[in-house]
Every structure is written in structure tokens, then in C-alpha cells.
Amino acid sequence: MESNFRVELIPHNQMESILPLVVLLNGGKIPMNVLTERLKNILAMEGYECIGVYDKDKLIGICGIWVLNKLYAGKHVEPDNVFVMPEYRSKGIGQLMMDWLFKYAKEIGCDATEVNCYVKNEKGKRFWERQGYEPVGYHLIKKFE
């Protein structure tokens, strides 16, 4: 792994820097103004942080982190909107983020981690399974019109 990659939490006052990567992650399907408003609301709720991976000063990877407490899982972290710039893929960036995340989760007293993955995202599913995640149920959504 190149030594100039660094991983750190993105300060809340710099969190909008993740939005161009989130646009790429979602294939441009969600307009920037909607993402900006959603991020503002997420940060107001607390419990959300984001890991940034940098190549020098360039943000090349992100992993949102929800710190949650649930009856069935206890205190845990949930990675969200995990994305690596295409030109940096297959260079161990995802593993670098997960190593950082798992260490951080233990430091803040988490009992577990859980993740959601789109059904059609086979590559993502394989990545999460390599990280030790096991499927235990379905994540369902109902959108209101």
C-alpha cells in the first residue's frame, strides 16, 4: 500500500466534501441540492461520522459511519455510502477503511458492526463477506409518494 494514503474522520464542518463522491456512488440519480439538504439533516441528528481516505490532499474514498444502539445488536457501527474513486480501486483502499473502522468501533465501545448492501451489488456483497459480515436477514424499504 502506498504510504501517502491517510485515513481520518472528516470534521463536520468539512463534511460537504463527501458529496461529489456520493453523487458518483449513486450514478448522479440524486441531485446535489437534495444530497446537501439530506446531509444537513443527518448531521443535525448526531451519530453520523465519515471516514475519508486521502491521497495527499485529494479525497479518494469515503465511508459514512452510523454509531447506533439496537436491542438485538447493542452499540455498533454501520458503514454507509462506502465509495472509492474508480482509479483507486483494487489498491486496498476498502481494506484500509475497514481496518480503520473496526479499530475505531472497538475504541468507542462497540459490540458489533452491520452493513446494508444492495441485492444486485454482487461485488459489494463479496467485499463485505471477506470482511467477516454474514447475511442474517433482509433490508426492506417502502418509499412514500
Secondary structure, DSSP 8 states (H G I E B T S, - for coil): --TTEEEEE--GGGGGGGHHHHHHHTTT-S-HHHHHHHHHHHHHHS-EEEEEEEETTEEEEEEEEEEEEETTTEEEEEEEEEEE-GGGTTSSHHHHHHHHHHHHHHHTT-SEE-----TT-HHHHHHHHHTT----S--------
